[in-house]
C-alpha cells in the first residue's frame, strides 16, 4: 500500500470514529464574550426531548464545538420544517432549551443568518426565513436537506447539477495539463481500487470526492472551482458509506481510469464522454438524466 493510501485510510477511519482533525474542534471559532446568566423561560413546545441538549450530539456534529453543534441542530430543525418560516427564535429560549450560553446562541444564529436560514431585524428579532431565501448551495444545507424530508428532491437536484457541471469540467481540464494534478488523480484511482479490494467503502468515498474536486480545480474556470465544494457535498450524501445505497464497483472505477487517460492524452471530448458515462453509473442519476422530468 502506498503512503498516500495509508494516510487516506487512517484519516477516513479517524473521521468515522468521531475523532476530530486539527482545527475541527470548533468549526465556527468566534471570540467568546463574557458569560451571561441564562434567563429561565419555558421550554419550546412540540420539540423532541432528544433535541434538548447540545451535548447530545448527532452523528453529523461529532467533533464540533458548541457553536457547530448548535448550528447543526438548529439548522436541521429549520430545514426539516420543525421550525417553520417566520418562526421567532428567542435567544433566551434557545439557550435554556439547549443549555448553552447566550454567546453561543448569538454566534450560532449569526452563522445561520449567513446561510440565509434566519434573519435578524431591530424591533422584530430573529425569525426563520422561507426556503426561497436559503443558500441552497451551502454544503451544510445540502447535507441537512439530503437527510431530511426533502431528501429525494435534494438528491435529484444534486444529480442534475453534477450532470451539468462535471462533464464540462472534464472537457476543460483536458486542456490544462498539470502533471502534478493528473498524477494526483491517478493516485486517487489507485486508492479507490485498493479500498474497493479491501471492502473499505469510506476510503473509496473520500478518494472519489477528492478526485472530482481536483478535476474541477484544473478546469481553469474559477467560477466552476467555487462549485467543487458542492460536488464534494453531493458525493457525501448521495450514496456509499453514508446511505449504503450505492456501493463502489468495477464499472465506476474503470470510468475514473478512462477520465485520467483522456486527460493525459489531452482529449477533451473523450474526458467529457467518460464523465457522462461515470455519472450515469449511479442509479439515482440514471433515473433523472438525460430524460427530462414531467411537471
C-alpha positions in Angstrom: 0.0 0.0 0.0 1.3 3.5 -0.8 1.9 6.1 1.8 -0.9 8.2 0.3 -3.4 5.3 0.5 -2.4 4.6 4.1 -2.8 8.2 5.0 -6.3 8.4 3.5 -7.4 5.2 5.1 -6.2 6.4 8.5 -8.0 9.8 8.1 -11.1 8.1 7.0 -11.2 5.7 10.0 -10.5 8.6 12.3 -13.4 10.6 10.9 -15.7 7.6 11.1 -14.8 7.1 14.7 -15.7 10.7 15.5 -12.2 11.8 16.3 -11.7 15.4 15.3 -9.0 16.6 13.0 -6.8 19.6 13.9 -8.9 22.8 13.7 -12.2 21.0 13.7 -12.9 21.2 17.4 -14.7 24.5 16.9 -16.0 24.8 13.4 -17.2 28.4 14.0 -14.3 30.0 16.0 -15.9 33.2 17.2 -14.4 35.1 20.1 -16.2 34.5 23.3 -17.9 37.4 25.0 -18.2 37.5 28.8 -20.5 34.8 30.1 -24.1 35.9 30.7 -26.5 34.2 33.1 -29.3 32.4 31.3 -32.8 33.6 31.9 -35.3 30.8 32.9 -38.1 30.6 30.3 -40.5 27.9 29.3 -39.1 25.2 27.0 -40.2 25.2 23.4 -43.4 23.4 22.7 -43.6 20.5 20.3 -39.9 19.8 20.3 -38.4 16.3 20.7 -36.9 15.6 24.1 -33.8 14.2 22.5 -33.0 17.6 21.0 -33.0 19.2 24.4 -29.2 19.5 24.8 -26.4 20.4 22.6 -24.3 17.8 24.4 -26.4 15.1 23.0 -24.6 15.1 19.6 -26.0 13.8 16.4 -23.7 11.7 14.2 -23.1 14.7 11.9 -22.0 17.0 14.7 -19.3 14.8 16.2 -16.0 16.6 16.7 -17.6 20.1 16.6 -17.5 22.8 19.2 -20.7 24.2 20.9 -21.2 26.7 18.1 -21.0 24.0 15.5 -23.3 21.6 17.4 -26.0 24.2 18.0 -25.8 25.4 14.3 -26.2 21.7 13.3 -29.2 21.1 15.4 -31.0 24.4 14.7 -30.2 24.1 11.0 -31.6 20.6 10.8 -34.8 21.7 12.6 -35.3 24.6 10.2 -34.6 22.6 7.1 -36.8 19.7 8.2 -39.7 22.2 8.9 -39.8 21.7 12.6 -39.1 25.4 12.8 -41.3 26.8 10.1 -40.9 30.0 8.1 -41.4 33.2 10.2 -41.0 31.3 13.4 -39.5 33.6 16.0 -36.2 32.4 17.6 -35.7 33.9 21.0 -32.1 33.6 22.2 -33.1 33.2 25.9 -35.4 30.3 25.0 -32.8 28.6 22.8 -30.1 29.0 25.5 -32.3 27.3 28.1 -33.6 24.6 25.8 -30.1 23.6 24.6 -28.3 24.5 27.9 -25.7 26.9 26.3 -24.8 30.5 26.9 -26.3 33.5 25.2 -22.9 34.0 23.5 -23.1 30.5 21.8 -26.7 31.2 20.8 -25.9 34.6 19.4 -22.9 33.4 17.3 -24.8 30.3 16.1 -27.7 32.5 14.9 -25.2 34.7 13.1 -23.9 31.6 11.2 -27.5 30.6 10.3 -28.2 34.1 9.1 -25.2 33.9 6.8 -26.6 30.8 5.3 -29.9 32.6 4.7 -31.9 30.4 7.1 -32.8 33.2 9.6 -32.9 37.0 9.6 -32.4 39.4 12.5 -34.1 42.8 12.4 -34.3 45.6 15.0 -37.6 45.6 16.9 -38.6 42.3 15.2 -36.0 39.9 16.5 -34.7 36.7 14.8 -37.1 34.8 12.6 -36.8 31.7 10.3 -36.7 32.7 6.6 -38.6 30.9 3.8 -36.9 28.3 1.6 -36.6 30.8 -1.2 -34.1 32.8 0.9 -31.8 29.9 1.8 -28.4 29.5 0.3 -29.1 26.1 -1.2 -25.5 25.7 -2.4 -24.2 25.8 1.1 -22.6 22.4 1.9 -24.3 22.3 5.4 -27.8 23.0 3.9 -27.1 20.4 1.2 -26.4 17.8 3.9 -29.4 18.8 6.1 -31.8 18.6 3.1 -30.3 15.3 2.0 -31.1 13.6 5.3 -34.5 15.3 5.9 -38.0 15.3 4.5 -36.7 16.9 1.3 -34.1 14.1 0.7 -35.5 13.0 -2.7 -35.7 16.5 -4.1 -32.2 17.3 -2.8 -30.5 14.2 -4.3 -32.3 14.6 -7.6 -31.2 18.3 -7.8 -27.6 17.4 -6.9 -27.5 14.7 -9.5 -28.8 17.1 -12.2 -26.3 19.8 -11.1 -23.4 17.3 -11.3 -24.5 16.3 -14.8 -24.3 19.9 -15.8 -21.0 20.8 -14.1 -18.7 17.8 -14.3 -18.7 16.8 -18.0 -17.8 20.4 -18.8 -15.1 20.5 -16.2 -13.6 17.2 -17.6 -13.5 18.7 -21.1 -11.8 21.9 -19.9 -9.4 20.0 -17.7 -8.0 18.2 -20.7 -6.7 21.5 -22.0 -4.9 22.4 -18.8 -2.3 19.6 -18.5 -0.8 19.9 -15.0 1.2 16.8 -14.5 1.2 17.1 -10.7 -2.6 17.2 -10.5 -3.0 14.5 -13.1 -0.7 12.3 -11.1 -2.8 13.0 -8.0 -5.9 12.0 -9.9 -4.2 8.8 -10.9 -3.3 8.2 -7.3 -6.9 8.6 -6.3 -8.0 6.0 -8.8 -5.3 3.7 -7.3 -6.6 4.3 -3.8 -10.2 3.7 -4.8 -9.1 0.4 -6.4 -7.2 -0.7 -3.3 -10.0 0.4 -1.0 -12.6 -1.5 -3.1 -10.5 -4.6 -2.8 -10.4 -4.2 1.0 -14.1 -3.5 1.2 -13.3 -0.1 2.6 -16.2 2.0 1.3 -15.3 5.0 3.4 -11.8 5.4 1.9 -13.2 4.8 -1.5 -15.8 7.6 -1.0 -13.1 10.1 0.3 -10.8 9.3 -2.6 -13.7 9.7 -5.0 -14.6 13.1 -3.6 -11.0 14.3 -3.9 -10.9 13.0 -7.5 -13.9 15.1 -8.5 -12.8 18.2 -6.6 -9.3 18.1 -8.2 -10.8 17.7 -11.7 -12.9 20.8 -11.2 -9.9 22.7 -9.9 -7.8 22.0 -13.0 -10.6 23.0 -15.4 -9.2 26.6 -15.3 -12.5 28.2 -14.6 -12.6 30.0 -11.2 -16.4 30.1 -11.1 -16.5 26.3 -11.6 -13.8 26.0 -9.0 -16.2 27.5 -6.4 -18.6 24.7 -7.1 -16.2 22.0 -6.1 -17.4 22.0 -2.6 -21.0 21.4 -3.8 -19.8 18.3 -5.8 -18.0 17.0 -2.7 -21.1 17.5 -0.6 -23.2 15.7 -3.3 -20.8 12.7 -3.2 -21.0 12.5 0.6 -24.8 12.5 0.7 -25.7 10.5 -2.5 -24.5 7.1 -1.6 -21.6 5.0 -0.4 -21.0 4.7 3.3 -23.4 7.4 4.2 -26.6 5.8 3.0 -25.4 2.4 1.7 -27.5 2.8 -1.4 -24.6 2.9 -3.9 -21.6 0.6 -3.4 -18.2 1.0 -5.1 -18.0 -1.2 -8.2 -15.6 -2.1 -11.1 -17.6 -0.1 -13.7 -17.3 3.1 -11.7 -13.6 2.5 -11.1 -13.0 1.9 -14.8 -14.7 5.1 -15.8 -12.5 7.1 -13.4 -9.5 5.5 -15.1 -10.7 6.4 -18.6 -11.1 10.0 -17.5 -7.5 10.1 -16.3 -6.3 8.5 -19.6 -8.3 11.1 -21.6 -6.8 14.0 -19.6 -3.2 12.6 -20.1 -3.9 12.5 -23.9 -5.4 16.0 -23.9 -8.6 14.6 -25.3 -11.4 16.8 -24.0 -14.2 15.1 -25.9 -13.2 11.7 -24.5 -12.9 13.1 -21.0 -16.3 14.6 -21.2 -17.8 11.4 -22.6 -16.2 9.3 -19.8 -17.5 11.6 -17.2 -21.1 11.4 -18.5 -20.8 7.6 -18.5 -19.5 7.7 -15.0 -22.4 9.9 -13.7 -24.9 7.6 -15.4 -23.5 4.6 -13.4 -25.1 5.9 -10.3 -28.8 4.7 -10.0 -30.2 8.0 -8.8 -28.6 9.9 -11.7 -29.8 7.3 -14.2 -33.3 7.9 -13.1 -33.3 11.6 -13.9 -30.7 12.0 -16.7 -30.9 12.5 -19.6 -34.7 12.3 -19.9 -36.5 15.5 -18.8 -38.8 15.4 -15.8 -42.5 15.5 -16.1 -44.1 18.6 -14.4 
